[in-house]
Amino acid sequence: MIKNENKTKPTSTDVMSFLMTVPDEQKRRDSEKLIEIMNKITGHPAVMWGPSIIGFDSYHYKYPTGREGDAPAAGFSPRKANLTIYLMEGFADNSELLTELGPHSTSKSCLYIKRLDDVNINVLKKLIASSYTFIFEQYPKGK
C-alpha cells in the first residue's frame, strides 16, 4: 500500500447487497430513501466507498500539504446508532436550517439522524444540495 493512500475508495460492491447486511429494517428503508434523494440531487448513481459508505459522484481534493485523493461528493452511511450523512460544507452557514431540521446531532462534517421520519425531509434535501454545490465550488471538476 502506498503511504498516505486514501483508504476510502469506490468499490465494486453492490449497494443493494450491502443494504441487505444492515440488520435494522428501518435503517434499510431510510437508506433506500436517502439513495433516492441523493441520486436526484447529484444525478449520479450510488456507489460503495469502502465497506460502509454509500457515495454519489466524486471530487478530487489536494491539500496544501500535498496530500490528495478522491472522495464522494455526497454520501452517507447507515451506522448502528444513526444514519451518518456527510455534509462537506459543515454547519456554520446552516444554523437556521438546522433549527428547522428536527432531532439531530453534528460533528465537523457529519450529520447524525436516528430516523428520516423524525426530520423535515425538505430541509434535509436543502442541506444535501447545498453541500453538493459547495464541494464543487471548492474543488472544481477538471482542475
A tleap script that builds the chain and sets N, CA, C and O, in Angstrom:
source leaprc.protein.ff14SB
mol = sequence {
  NMET ILE LYS ASN GLU ASN LYS THR LYS PRO
  THR SER THR ASP VAL MET SER PHE LEU MET
  THR VAL PRO ASP GLU GLN LYS ARG ARG ASP
  SER GLU LYS LEU ILE GLU ILE MET ASN LYS
  ILE THR GLY HIE PRO ALA VAL MET TRP GLY
  PRO SER ILE ILE GLY PHE ASP SER TYR HIE
  TYR LYS TYR PRO THR GLY ARG GLU GLY ASP
  ALA PRO ALA ALA GLY PHE SER PRO ARG LYS
  ALA ASN LEU THR ILE TYR LEU MET GLU GLY
  PHE ALA ASP ASN SER GLU LEU LEU THR GLU
  LEU GLY PRO HIE SER THR SER LYS SER CYS
  LEU TYR ILE LYS ARG LEU ASP ASP VAL ASN
  ILE ASN VAL LEU LYS LYS LEU ILE ALA SER
  SER TYR THR PHE ILE PHE GLU GLN TYR PRO
  LYS GLY CLYS
}
set mol.1.N position { 0.837 -1.183 0.000 }
set mol.1.CA position { 0.000 0.000 0.000 }
set mol.1.C position { 0.886 1.252 0.000 }
set mol.1.O position { 1.879 1.320 0.724 }
set mol.2.N position { 0.523 2.211 -0.796 }
set mol.2.CA position { 1.258 3.467 -0.865 }
set mol.2.C position { 1.034 4.249 0.430 }
set mol.2.O position { -0.086 4.316 0.937 }
set mol.3.N position { 2.090 4.831 0.951 }
set mol.3.CA position { 1.987 5.617 2.174 }
set mol.3.C position { 0.987 6.762 1.954 }
set mol.3.O position { 1.003 7.408 0.905 }
set mol.4.N position { 0.135 7.008 2.926 }
set mol.4.CA position { -0.890 8.056 2.892 }
set mol.4.C position { -1.963 7.835 1.834 }
set mol.4.O position { -2.710 8.761 1.516 }
set mol.5.N position { -2.056 6.628 1.282 }
set mol.5.CA position { -3.098 6.343 0.306 }
set mol.5.C position { -4.452 6.379 1.004 }
set mol.5.O position { -4.605 5.860 2.109 }
set mol.6.N position { -5.421 6.989 0.354 }
set mol.6.CA position { -6.757 7.092 0.909 }
set mol.6.C position { -7.357 5.689 1.034 }
set mol.6.O position { -7.384 4.938 0.060 }
set mol.7.N position { -7.827 5.341 2.209 }
set mol.7.CA position { -8.394 4.014 2.445 }
set mol.7.C position { -9.825 3.908 1.920 }
set mol.7.O position { -10.291 2.813 1.606 }
set mol.8.N position { -10.520 5.037 1.825 }
set mol.8.CA position { -11.894 5.027 1.362 }
set mol.8.C position { -11.916 5.298 -0.135 }
set mol.8.O position { -11.695 6.420 -0.591 }
set mol.9.N position { -12.192 4.227 -0.890 }
set mol.9.CA position { -12.211 4.309 -2.351 }
set mol.9.C position { -13.480 3.634 -2.855 }
set mol.9.O position { -14.099 2.839 -2.147 }
set mol.10.N position { -13.858 3.963 -4.088 }
set mol.10.CA position { -15.009 3.260 -4.668 }
set mol.10.C position { -14.699 1.769 -4.798 }
set mol.10.O position { -13.571 1.382 -5.103 }
set mol.11.N position { -15.701 0.954 -4.566 }
set mol.11.CA position { -15.547 -0.496 -4.689 }
set mol.11.C position { -16.573 -1.025 -5.687 }
set mol.11.O position { -17.443 -0.284 -6.144 }
set mol.12.N position { -16.468 -2.276 -6.013 }
set mol.12.CA position { -17.431 -2.907 -6.921 }
set mol.12.C position { -18.585 -3.554 -6.156 }
set mol.12.O position { -19.447 -4.190 -6.762 }
set mol.13.N position { -18.610 -3.397 -4.840 }
set mol.13.CA position { -19.685 -3.975 -4.036 }
set mol.13.C position { -21.024 -3.376 -4.452 }
set mol.13.O position { -21.154 -2.161 -4.603 }
set mol.14.N position { -22.012 -4.238 -4.635 }
set mol.14.CA position { -23.354 -3.791 -4.990 }
set mol.14.C position { -24.007 -3.100 -3.785 }
set mol.14.O position { -24.042 -3.654 -2.687 }
set mol.15.N position { -24.518 -1.900 -4.003 }
set mol.15.CA position { -25.111 -1.107 -2.916 }
set mol.15.C position { -26.288 -1.849 -2.287 }
set mol.15.O position { -26.399 -1.896 -1.062 }
set mol.16.N position { -27.162 -2.426 -3.100 }
set mol.16.CA position { -28.335 -3.106 -2.538 }
set mol.16.C position { -27.924 -4.360 -1.761 }
set mol.16.O position { -28.556 -4.707 -0.763 }
set mol.17.N position { -26.879 -5.034 -2.212 }
set mol.17.CA position { -26.372 -6.189 -1.459 }
set mol.17.C position { -25.852 -5.730 -0.099 }
set mol.17.O position { -26.087 -6.379 0.920 }
set mol.18.N position { -25.136 -4.593 -0.101 }
set mol.18.CA position { -24.659 -4.043 1.184 }
set mol.18.C position { -25.844 -3.733 2.092 }
set mol.18.O position { -25.819 -4.074 3.275 }
set mol.19.N position { -26.887 -3.089 1.553 }
set mol.19.CA position { -28.039 -2.723 2.387 }
set mol.19.C position { -28.688 -3.950 3.026 }
set mol.19.O position { -29.221 -3.867 4.133 }
set mol.20.N position { -28.644 -5.075 2.336 }
set mol.20.CA position { -29.228 -6.291 2.906 }
set mol.20.C position { -28.466 -6.773 4.135 }
set mol.20.O position { -28.979 -7.591 4.898 }
set mol.21.N position { -27.248 -6.276 4.333 }
set mol.21.CA position { -26.472 -6.657 5.520 }
set mol.21.C position { -26.764 -5.746 6.713 }
set mol.21.O position { -26.334 -6.030 7.830 }
set mol.22.N position { -27.493 -4.656 6.479 }
set mol.22.CA position { -27.848 -3.739 7.576 }
set mol.22.C position { -28.954 -4.408 8.386 }
set mol.22.O position { -30.042 -4.639 7.859 }
set mol.23.N position { -28.697 -4.725 9.669 }
set mol.23.CA position { -29.661 -5.512 10.435 }
set mol.23.C position { -30.963 -4.773 10.770 }
set mol.23.O position { -31.999 -5.413 10.949 }
set mol.24.N position { -30.927 -3.463 10.854 }
set mol.24.CA position { -32.107 -2.684 11.245 }
set mol.24.C position { -32.961 -2.374 10.008 }
set mol.24.O position { -32.526 -1.657 9.107 }
set mol.25.N position { -34.174 -2.921 9.979 }
set mol.25.CA position { -35.059 -2.747 8.827 }
set mol.25.C position { -35.386 -1.277 8.561 }
set mol.25.O position { -35.449 -0.852 7.407 }
set mol.26.N position { -35.594 -0.504 9.627 }
set mol.26.CA position { -35.884 0.931 9.457 }
set mol.26.C position { -34.699 1.652 8.802 }
set mol.26.O position { -34.894 2.502 7.933 }
set mol.27.N position { -33.483 1.318 9.214 }
set mol.27.CA position { -32.287 1.933 8.604 }
set mol.27.C position { -32.167 1.553 7.129 }
set mol.27.O position { -31.733 2.359 6.306 }
set mol.28.N position { -32.556 0.320 6.802 }
set mol.28.CA position { -32.535 -0.086 5.391 }
set mol.28.C position { -33.523 0.755 4.577 }
set mol.28.O position { -33.182 1.252 3.503 }
set mol.29.N position { -34.743 0.910 5.088 }
set mol.29.CA position { -35.753 1.723 4.381 }
set mol.29.C position { -35.291 3.171 4.280 }
set mol.29.O position { -35.413 3.788 3.221 }
set mol.30.N position { -34.760 3.720 5.377 }
set mol.30.CA position { -34.256 5.095 5.360 }
set mol.30.C position { -33.100 5.233 4.371 }
set mol.30.O position { -32.985 6.250 3.687 }
set mol.31.N position { -32.254 4.225 4.296 }
set mol.31.CA position { -31.117 4.245 3.360 }
set mol.31.C position { -31.618 4.251 1.918 }
set mol.31.O position { -31.081 4.967 1.072 }
set mol.32.N position { -32.632 3.462 1.645 }
set mol.32.CA position { -33.199 3.445 0.291 }
set mol.32.C position { -33.755 4.820 -0.077 }
set mol.32.O position { -33.613 5.269 -1.214 }
set mol.33.N position { -34.388 5.485 0.890 }
set mol.33.CA position { -34.929 6.827 0.649 }
set mol.33.C position { -33.787 7.832 0.441 }
set mol.33.O position { -33.874 8.692 -0.437 }
set mol.34.N position { -32.726 7.728 1.237 }
set mol.34.CA position { -31.570 8.613 1.062 }
set mol.34.C position { -30.898 8.391 -0.293 }
set mol.34.O position { -30.436 9.344 -0.920 }
set mol.35.N position { -30.844 7.151 -0.738 }
set mol.35.CA position { -30.277 6.865 -2.060 }
set mol.35.C position { -31.098 7.587 -3.119 }
set mol.35.O position { -30.542 8.211 -4.023 }
set mol.36.N position { -32.403 7.503 -3.009 }
set mol.36.CA position { -33.298 8.175 -3.958 }
set mol.36.C position { -33.071 9.693 -3.942 }
set mol.36.O position { -32.974 10.322 -4.996 }
set mol.37.N position { -32.987 10.273 -2.744 }
set mol.37.CA position { -32.794 11.722 -2.591 }
set mol.37.C position { -31.447 12.153 -3.170 }
set mol.37.O position { -31.384 13.103 -3.950 }
set mol.38.N position { -30.375 11.463 -2.794 }
set mol.38.CA position { -29.040 11.858 -3.241 }
set mol.38.C position { -28.844 11.621 -4.729 }
set mol.38.O position { -28.139 12.381 -5.394 }
set mol.39.N position { -29.461 10.576 -5.252 }
set mol.39.CA position { -29.396 10.334 -6.687 }
set mol.39.C position { -30.063 11.473 -7.455 }
set mol.39.O position { -29.552 11.931 -8.477 }
set mol.40.N position { -31.194 11.916 -6.955 }
set mol.40.CA position { -31.912 13.013 -7.623 }
set mol.40.C position { -31.121 14.320 -7.540 }
set mol.40.O position { -31.056 15.063 -8.519 }
set mol.41.N position { -30.523 14.604 -6.392 }
set mol.41.CA position { -29.754 15.847 -6.209 }
set mol.41.C position { -28.488 15.843 -7.056 }
set mol.41.O position { -28.164 16.847 -7.691 }
set mol.42.N position { -27.771 14.724 -7.071 }
set mol.42.CA position { -26.477 14.681 -7.758 }
set mol.42.C position { -26.570 14.254 -9.219 }
set mol.42.O position { -25.705 14.592 -10.026 }
set mol.43.N position { -27.615 13.516 -9.554 }
set mol.43.CA position { -27.714 12.965 -10.899 }
set mol.43.C position { -26.776 11.789 -11.119 }
set mol.43.O position { -26.546 11.386 -12.259 }
set mol.44.N position { -26.232 11.236 -10.041 }
set mol.44.CA position { -25.285 10.121 -10.118 }
set mol.44.C position { -25.810 8.930 -9.325 }
set mol.44.O position { -26.516 9.103 -8.332 }
set mol.45.N position { -25.467 7.724 -9.764 }
set mol.45.CA position { -25.898 6.527 -9.036 }
set mol.45.C position { -25.099 6.334 -7.749 }
set mol.45.O position { -24.016 6.892 -7.571 }
set mol.46.N position { -25.664 5.536 -6.873 }
set mol.46.CA position { -24.997 5.183 -5.622 }
set mol.46.C position { -23.858 4.211 -5.894 }
set mol.46.O position { -23.994 3.278 -6.685 }
set mol.47.N position { -22.724 4.446 -5.222 }
set mol.47.CA position { -21.543 3.588 -5.327 }
set mol.47.C position { -21.012 3.368 -3.919 }
set mol.47.O position { -20.981 4.297 -3.111 }
set mol.48.N position { -20.597 2.147 -3.626 }
set mol.48.CA position { -19.985 1.885 -2.326 }
set mol.48.C position { -18.572 2.463 -2.307 }
set mol.48.O position { -17.787 2.255 -3.232 }
set mol.49.N position { -18.269 3.184 -1.246 }
set mol.49.CA position { -16.926 3.709 -0.994 }
set mol.49.C position { -16.452 3.014 0.283 }
set mol.49.O position { -16.985 3.254 1.366 }
set mol.50.N position { -15.469 2.172 0.144 }
set mol.50.CA position { -15.029 1.395 1.297 }
set mol.50.C position { -16.133 0.419 1.681 }
set mol.50.O position { -17.032 0.154 0.882 }
set mol.51.N position { -16.073 -0.117 2.891 }
set mol.51.CA position { -17.036 -1.150 3.269 }
set mol.51.C position { -18.417 -0.652 3.676 }
set mol.51.O position { -19.357 -1.446 3.723 }
set mol.52.N position { -18.575 0.665 3.977 }
set mol.52.CA position { -19.868 1.066 4.539 }
set mol.52.C position { -20.373 2.456 4.154 }
set mol.52.O position { -21.382 2.901 4.700 }
set mol.53.N position { -19.715 3.150 3.242 }
set mol.53.CA position { -20.176 4.480 2.823 }
set mol.53.C position { -20.817 4.369 1.445 }
set mol.53.O position { -20.231 3.811 0.517 }
set mol.54.N position { -22.013 4.903 1.327 }
set mol.54.CA position { -22.712 4.959 0.051 }
set mol.54.C position { -22.502 6.370 -0.481 }
set mol.54.O position { -22.960 7.343 0.118 }
set mol.55.N position { -21.799 6.475 -1.620 }
set mol.55.CA position { -21.423 7.783 -2.150 }
set mol.55.C position { -22.012 8.053 -3.519 }
set mol.55.O position { -22.414 7.136 -4.236 }
set mol.56.N position { -22.054 9.331 -3.867 }
set mol.56.CA position { -22.618 9.800 -5.130 }
set mol.56.C position { -21.661 10.816 -5.735 }
set mol.56.O position { -21.271 11.781 -5.077 }
set mol.57.N position { -21.281 10.595 -6.997 }
set mol.57.CA position { -20.349 11.471 -7.680 }
set mol.57.C position { -19.037 11.474 -6.895 }
set mol.57.O position { -18.936 10.794 -5.874 }
set mol.58.N position { -18.047 12.213 -7.344 }
set mol.58.CA position { -16.785 12.299 -6.612 }
set mol.58.C position { -16.107 13.614 -6.939 }
set mol.58.O position { -16.414 14.270 -7.935 }
set mol.59.N position { -15.190 13.975 -6.082 }
set mol.59.CA position { -14.361 15.162 -6.314 }
set mol.59.C position { -12.932 14.812 -5.954 }
set mol.59.O position { -12.672 13.904 -5.164 }
set mol.60.N position { -12.022 15.547 -6.545 }
set mol.60.CA position { -10.605 15.357 -6.273 }
set mol.60.C position { -10.130 16.524 -5.415 }
set mol.60.O position { -10.298 17.688 -5.779 }
set mol.61.N position { -9.537 16.195 -4.275 }
set mol.61.CA position { -9.031 17.247 -3.390 }
set mol.61.C position { -7.512 17.218 -3.379 }
set mol.61.O position { -6.887 16.184 -3.614 }
set mol.62.N position { -6.938 18.374 -3.102 }
set mol.62.CA position { -5.494 18.479 -2.906 }
set mol.62.C position { -5.263 19.522 -1.829 }
set mol.62.O position { -5.637 20.685 -1.980 }
set mol.63.N position { -4.645 19.094 -0.747 }
set mol.63.CA position { -4.366 19.982 0.373 }
set mol.63.C position { -3.023 20.669 0.193 }
set mol.63.O position { -2.174 20.176 -0.550 }
set mol.64.N position { -2.814 21.801 0.862 }
set mol.64.CA position { -1.519 22.491 0.780 }
set mol.64.C position { -0.342 21.611 1.191 }
set mol.64.O position { 0.793 21.853 0.781 }
set mol.65.N position { -0.619 20.581 2.009 }
set mol.65.CA position { 0.434 19.668 2.453 }
set mol.65.C position { 0.894 18.747 1.332 }
set mol.65.O position { 1.913 18.068 1.458 }
set mol.66.N position { 0.130 18.727 0.220 }
set mol.66.CA position { 0.450 17.843 -0.882 }
set mol.66.C position { -0.405 16.589 -0.904 }
set mol.66.O position { -0.468 15.899 -1.921 }
set mol.67.N position { -1.059 16.289 0.202 }
set mol.67.CA position { -1.954 15.122 0.239 }
set mol.67.C position { -3.125 15.377 -0.702 }
set mol.67.O position { -3.707 16.462 -0.716 }
set mol.68.N position { -3.458 14.353 -1.489 }
set mol.68.CA position { -4.581 14.484 -2.392 }
set mol.68.C position { -5.272 13.147 -2.556 }
set mol.68.O position { -4.731 12.098 -2.206 }
set mol.69.N position { -6.469 13.205 -3.090 }
set mol.69.CA position { -7.226 11.982 -3.294 }
set mol.69.C position { -8.605 12.285 -3.822 }
set mol.69.O position { -8.921 13.422 -4.173 }
set mol.70.N position { -9.418 11.257 -3.872 }
set mol.70.CA position { -10.791 11.375 -4.320 }
set mol.70.C position { -11.714 10.993 -3.178 }
set mol.70.O position { -11.375 10.165 -2.332 }
set mol.71.N position { -12.891 11.614 -3.170 }
set mol.71.CA position { -13.876 11.337 -2.136 }
set mol.71.C position { -15.265 11.493 -2.738 }
set mol.71.O position { -15.434 12.165 -3.756 }
set mol.72.N position { -16.260 10.872 -2.111 }
set mol.72.CA position { -17.620 11.055 -2.623 }
set mol.72.C position { -18.064 12.508 -2.419 }
set mol.72.O position { -17.790 13.110 -1.381 }
set mol.73.N position { -18.751 13.061 -3.421 }
set mol.73.CA position { -19.228 14.444 -3.328 }
set mol.73.C position { -20.458 14.550 -2.433 }
set mol.73.O position { -20.737 15.611 -1.874 }
set mol.74.N position { -21.179 13.468 -2.304 }
set mol.74.CA position { -22.313 13.370 -1.380 }
set mol.74.C position { -22.313 11.930 -0.894 }
set mol.74.O position { -21.914 11.025 -1.627 }
set mol.75.N position { -22.753 11.715 0.327 }
set mol.75.CA position { -22.769 10.343 0.803 }
set mol.75.C position { -23.304 10.197 2.203 }
set mol.75.O position { -23.529 11.172 2.919 }
set mol.76.N position { -23.501 8.937 2.574 }
set mol.76.CA position { -23.989 8.619 3.914 }
set mol.76.C position { -23.601 7.193 4.260 }
set mol.76.O position { -23.157 6.422 3.409 }
set mol.77.N position { -23.778 6.866 5.524 }
set mol.77.CA position { -23.529 5.507 5.985 }
set mol.77.C position { -24.588 5.136 7.026 }
set mol.77.O position { -24.822 5.892 7.970 }
set mol.78.N position { -25.223 3.984 6.857 }
set mol.78.CA position { -26.186 3.529 7.862 }
set mol.78.C position { -25.456 2.867 9.031 }
set mol.78.O position { -25.308 1.646 9.068 }
set mol.79.N position { -25.012 3.666 9.963 }
set mol.79.CA position { -24.275 3.151 11.117 }
set mol.79.C position { -25.252 2.559 12.139 }
set mol.79.O position { -26.463 2.755 12.038 }
set mol.80.N position { -24.722 1.850 13.101 }
set mol.80.CA position { -25.566 1.182 14.094 }
set mol.80.C position { -26.436 2.172 14.871 }
set mol.80.O position { -27.637 1.953 15.034 }
set mol.81.N position { -25.834 3.251 15.345 }
set mol.81.CA position { -26.577 4.198 16.175 }
set mol.81.C position { -27.390 5.198 15.363 }
set mol.81.O position { -28.485 5.581 15.774 }
set mol.82.N position { -26.870 5.624 14.218 }
set mol.82.CA position { -27.503 6.685 13.441 }
set mol.82.C position { -27.244 6.511 11.959 }
set mol.82.O position { -26.376 5.743 11.544 }
set mol.83.N position { -28.017 7.242 11.170 }
set mol.83.CA position { -27.648 7.464 9.776 }
set mol.83.C position { -26.640 8.601 9.813 }
set mol.83.O position { -26.927 9.664 10.364 }
set mol.84.N position { -25.487 8.397 9.244 }
set mol.84.CA position { -24.462 9.429 9.205 }
set mol.84.C position { -24.432 9.995 7.799 }
set mol.84.O position { -24.092 9.294 6.846 }
set mol.85.N position { -24.792 11.276 7.672 }
set mol.85.CA position { -24.830 11.941 6.380 }
set mol.85.C position { -23.646 12.893 6.319 }
set mol.85.O position { -23.468 13.739 7.195 }
set mol.86.N position { -22.841 12.746 5.274 }
set mol.86.CA position { -21.626 13.547 5.148 }
set mol.86.C position { -21.946 14.835 4.398 }
set mol.86.O position { -22.322 14.804 3.226 }
set mol.87.N position { -21.793 15.959 5.078 }
set mol.87.CA position { -22.050 17.273 4.502 }
set mol.87.C position { -20.759 18.065 4.568 }
set mol.87.O position { -20.425 18.646 5.600 }
set mol.88.N position { -20.037 18.083 3.459 }
set mol.88.CA position { -18.691 18.649 3.435 }
set mol.88.C position { -18.658 20.152 3.672 }
set mol.88.O position { -17.606 20.714 3.978 }
set mol.89.N position { -19.780 20.786 3.534 }
set mol.89.CA position { -19.856 22.230 3.769 }
set mol.89.C position { -19.717 22.564 5.249 }
set mol.89.O position { -19.369 23.689 5.607 }
set mol.90.N position { -19.987 21.595 6.096 }
set mol.90.CA position { -20.012 21.871 7.523 }
set mol.90.C position { -21.339 22.510 7.891 }
set mol.90.O position { -22.302 22.412 7.132 }
set mol.91.N position { -21.404 23.156 9.032 }
set mol.91.CA position { -22.693 23.626 9.521 }
set mol.91.C position { -22.733 25.097 9.909 }
set mol.91.O position { -23.788 25.602 10.294 }
set mol.92.N position { -21.608 25.790 9.815 }
set mol.92.CA position { -21.543 27.189 10.249 }
set mol.92.C position { -22.576 28.065 9.546 }
set mol.92.O position { -23.214 28.901 10.186 }
set mol.93.N position { -22.745 27.885 8.246 }
set mol.93.CA position { -23.665 28.729 7.487 }
set mol.93.C position { -25.077 28.162 7.422 }
set mol.93.O position { -25.937 28.723 6.744 }
set mol.94.N position { -25.320 27.074 8.109 }
set mol.94.CA position { -26.615 26.421 8.022 }
set mol.94.C position { -27.358 26.347 9.350 }
set mol.94.O position { -28.235 25.499 9.519 }
set mol.95.N position { -27.025 27.213 10.283 }
set mol.95.CA position { -27.641 27.129 11.602 }
set mol.95.C position { -29.157 27.308 11.546 }
set mol.95.O position { -29.884 26.668 12.307 }
set mol.96.N position { -29.636 28.168 10.656 }
set mol.96.CA position { -31.083 28.374 10.552 }
set mol.96.C position { -31.772 27.105 10.049 }
set mol.96.O position { -32.800 26.698 10.590 }
set mol.97.N position { -31.207 26.484 9.016 }
set mol.97.CA position { -31.791 25.242 8.501 }
set mol.97.C position { -31.763 24.140 9.551 }
set mol.97.O position { -32.710 23.362 9.672 }
set mol.98.N position { -30.682 24.078 10.302 }
set mol.98.CA position { -30.567 23.031 11.318 }
set mol.98.C position { -31.648 23.149 12.387 }
set mol.98.O position { -32.111 22.137 12.914 }
set mol.99.N position { -32.054 24.374 12.711 }
set mol.99.CA position { -33.116 24.544 13.711 }
set mol.99.C position { -34.457 24.040 13.174 }
set mol.99.O position { -35.343 23.680 13.950 }
set mol.100.N position { -34.604 24.014 11.848 }
set mol.100.CA position { -35.846 23.541 11.219 }
set mol.100.C position { -35.800 22.048 10.914 }
set mol.100.O position { -36.828 21.459 10.582 }
set mol.101.N position { -34.638 21.433 11.018 }
set mol.101.CA position { -34.464 20.046 10.594 }
set mol.101.C position { -35.196 19.045 11.471 }
set mol.101.O position { -35.825 18.119 10.960 }
set mol.102.N position { -35.122 19.219 12.774 }
set mol.102.CA position { -35.652 18.220 13.695 }
set mol.102.C position { -34.499 17.602 14.464 }
set mol.102.O position { -33.369 18.082 14.374 }
set mol.103.N position { -34.766 16.537 15.225 }
set mol.103.CA position { -33.731 15.957 16.089 }
set mol.103.C position { -32.530 15.432 15.298 }
set mol.103.O position { -32.670 14.643 14.363 }
set mol.104.N position { -31.351 15.895 15.702 }
set mol.104.CA position { -30.108 15.502 15.033 }
set mol.104.C position { -28.941 15.893 15.925 }
set mol.104.O position { -29.116 16.571 16.937 }
set mol.105.N position { -27.767 15.463 15.543 }
set mol.105.CA position { -26.533 15.979 16.143 }
set mol.105.C position { -25.531 16.107 15.006 }
set mol.105.O position { -25.737 15.573 13.916 }
set mol.106.N position { -24.444 16.823 15.274 }
set mol.106.CA position { -23.440 17.056 14.241 }
set mol.106.C position { -22.039 16.915 14.808 }
set mol.106.O position { -21.817 17.021 16.014 }
set mol.107.N position { -21.100 16.671 13.899 }
set mol.107.CA position { -19.681 16.828 14.199 }
set mol.107.C position { -19.151 17.683 13.056 }
set mol.107.O position { -19.946 18.325 12.369 }
set mol.108.N position { -17.877 17.717 12.829 }
set mol.108.CA position { -17.304 18.651 11.845 }
set mol.108.C position { -18.046 18.644 10.503 }
set mol.108.O position { -18.476 19.699 10.037 }
set mol.109.N position { -18.199 17.493 9.887 }
set mol.109.CA position { -18.914 17.441 8.611 }
set mol.109.C position { -19.894 16.271 8.543 }
set mol.109.O position { -20.244 15.810 7.457 }
set mol.110.N position { -20.329 15.801 9.695 }
set mol.110.CA position { -21.279 14.692 9.761 }
set mol.110.C position { -22.567 15.130 10.432 }
set mol.110.O position { -22.558 15.791 11.470 }
set mol.111.N position { -23.662 14.750 9.822 }
set mol.111.CA position { -24.989 14.977 10.382 }
set mol.111.C position { -25.510 13.616 10.810 }
set mol.111.O position { -25.552 12.684 10.006 }
set mol.112.N position { -25.910 13.496 12.073 }
set mol.112.CA position { -26.387 12.228 12.611 }
set mol.112.C position { -27.885 12.314 12.842 }
set mol.112.O position { -28.373 13.211 13.529 }
set mol.113.N position { -28.610 11.364 12.256 }
set mol.113.CA position { -30.067 11.308 12.374 }
set mol.113.C position { -30.449 9.881 12.737 }
set mol.113.O position { -29.913 8.928 12.171 }
set mol.114.N position { -31.364 9.734 13.667 }
set mol.114.CA position { -31.814 8.383 14.031 }
set mol.114.C position { -32.745 7.807 12.966 }
set mol.114.O position { -32.564 6.673 12.521 }
set mol.115.N position { -33.755 8.604 12.556 }
set mol.115.CA position { -34.745 8.145 11.576 }
set mol.115.C position { -35.145 9.304 10.673 }
set mol.115.O position { -35.281 10.437 11.136 }
set mol.116.N position { -35.331 9.029 9.404 }
set mol.116.CA position { -35.765 10.086 8.484 }
set mol.116.C position { -37.146 10.618 8.832 }
set mol.116.O position { -37.434 11.794 8.611 }
set mol.117.N position { -38.008 9.753 9.378 }
set mol.117.CA position { -39.356 10.197 9.758 }
set mol.117.C position { -39.331 11.279 10.830 }
set mol.117.O position { -40.310 12.007 10.997 }
set mol.118.N position { -38.231 11.391 11.554 }
set mol.118.CA position { -38.124 12.366 12.644 }
set mol.118.C position { -37.713 13.755 12.164 }
set mol.118.O position { -37.801 14.720 12.923 }
set mol.119.N position { -37.265 13.870 10.909 }
set mol.119.CA position { -36.744 15.154 10.430 }
set mol.119.C position { -37.572 15.688 9.264 }
set mol.119.O position { -38.343 14.962 8.636 }
set mol.120.N position { -37.391 16.970 8.997 }
set mol.120.CA position { -38.035 17.627 7.873 }
set mol.120.C position { -37.231 17.277 6.614 }
set mol.120.O position { -36.115 17.762 6.427 }
set mol.121.N position { -37.802 16.439 5.764 }
set mol.121.CA position { -37.095 15.947 4.572 }
set mol.121.C position { -36.721 17.084 3.629 }
set mol.121.O position { -35.650 17.051 3.023 }
set mol.122.N position { -37.580 18.084 3.495 }
set mol.122.CA position { -37.268 19.199 2.599 }
set mol.122.C position { -36.052 19.971 3.078 }
set mol.122.O position { -35.240 20.412 2.265 }
set mol.123.N position { -35.915 20.139 4.373 }
set mol.123.CA position { -34.736 20.810 4.933 }
set mol.123.C position { -33.501 19.938 4.703 }
set mol.123.O position { -32.443 20.448 4.337 }
set mol.124.N position { -33.630 18.641 4.914 }
set mol.124.CA position { -32.506 17.726 4.682 }
set mol.124.C position { -32.053 17.809 3.227 }
set mol.124.O position { -30.853 17.845 2.953 }
set mol.125.N position { -32.997 17.839 2.298 }
set mol.125.CA position { -32.655 17.953 0.877 }
set mol.125.C position { -31.885 19.245 0.610 }
set mol.125.O position { -30.925 19.243 -0.160 }
set mol.126.N position { -32.293 20.337 1.233 }
set mol.126.CA position { -31.594 21.618 1.060 }
set mol.126.C position { -30.162 21.523 1.573 }
set mol.126.O position { -29.239 22.022 0.929 }
set mol.127.N position { -29.972 20.887 2.725 }
set mol.127.CA position { -28.628 20.731 3.295 }
set mol.127.C position { -27.739 19.891 2.379 }
set mol.127.O position { -26.578 20.230 2.153 }
set mol.128.N position { -28.281 18.807 1.858 }
set mol.128.CA position { -27.507 17.936 0.967 }
set mol.128.C position { -27.155 18.678 -0.319 }
set mol.128.O position { -26.010 18.633 -0.769 }
set mol.129.N position { -28.131 19.358 -0.911 }
set mol.129.CA position { -27.896 20.091 -2.163 }
set mol.129.C position { -26.871 21.204 -1.958 }
set mol.129.O position { -26.010 21.421 -2.811 }
set mol.130.N position { -26.961 21.903 -0.838 }
set mol.130.CA position { -26.022 22.983 -0.546 }
set mol.130.C position { -24.605 22.440 -0.409 }
set mol.130.O position { -23.660 23.035 -0.927 }
set mol.131.N position { -24.450 21.319 0.282 }
set mol.131.CA position { -23.137 20.709 0.459 }
set mol.131.C position { -22.578 20.229 -0.879 }
set mol.131.O position { -21.385 20.371 -1.146 }
set mol.132.N position { -23.434 19.665 -1.708 }
set mol.132.CA position { -23.006 19.163 -3.013 }
set mol.132.C position { -22.508 20.313 -3.892 }
set mol.132.O position { -21.483 20.191 -4.562 }
set mol.133.N position { -23.228 21.411 -3.883 }
set mol.133.CA position { -22.805 22.600 -4.642 }
set mol.133.C position { -21.489 23.146 -4.088 }
set mol.133.O position { -20.580 23.492 -4.843 }
set mol.134.N position { -21.402 23.217 -2.771 }
set mol.134.CA position { -20.220 23.753 -2.093 }
set mol.134.C position { -18.953 22.993 -2.480 }
set mol.134.O position { -17.917 23.606 -2.739 }
set mol.135.N position { -19.030 21.663 -2.521 }
set mol.135.CA position { -17.824 20.883 -2.749 }
set mol.135.C position { -17.216 21.184 -4.107 }
set mol.135.O position { -15.993 21.186 -4.250 }
set mol.136.N position { -18.058 21.440 -5.112 }
set mol.136.CA position { -17.516 21.740 -6.443 }
set mol.136.C position { -17.131 23.201 -6.599 }
set mol.136.O position { -16.428 23.560 -7.545 }
set mol.137.N position { -17.578 24.038 -5.693 }
set mol.137.CA position { -17.052 25.406 -5.646 }
set mol.137.C position { -15.634 25.385 -5.084 }
set mol.137.O position { -14.776 26.153 -5.518 }
set mol.138.N position { -15.394 24.505 -4.122 }
set mol.138.CA position { -14.074 24.366 -3.510 }
set mol.138.C position { -13.100 23.592 -4.382 }
set mol.138.O position { -11.916 23.919 -4.460 }
set mol.139.N position { -13.619 22.562 -5.033 }
set mol.139.CA position { -12.797 21.665 -5.848 }
set mol.139.C position { -13.465 21.481 -7.213 }
set mol.139.O position { -14.088 20.450 -7.465 }
set mol.140.N position { -13.337 22.475 -8.087 }
set mol.140.CA position { -13.992 22.385 -9.409 }
set mol.140.C position { -13.556 21.138 -10.177 }
set mol.140.O position { -12.399 20.724 -10.116 }
set mol.141.N position { -14.504 20.554 -10.896 }
set mol.141.CA position { -14.204 19.367 -11.707 }
set mol.141.C position { -13.214 19.746 -12.797 }
set mol.141.O position { -13.272 20.836 -13.366 }
set mol.142.N position { -12.310 18.826 -13.072 }
set mol.142.CA position { -11.353 19.023 -14.136 }
set mol.142.C position { -10.175 19.911 -13.784 }
set mol.142.O position { -9.398 20.279 -14.665 }
set mol.143.N position { -10.024 20.268 -12.502 }
set mol.143.CA position { -8.898 21.129 -12.101 }
set mol.143.C position { -8.034 20.415 -11.101 }
set mol.143.O position { -7.036 20.969 -10.640 }
savepdb mol mol.pdb
quit
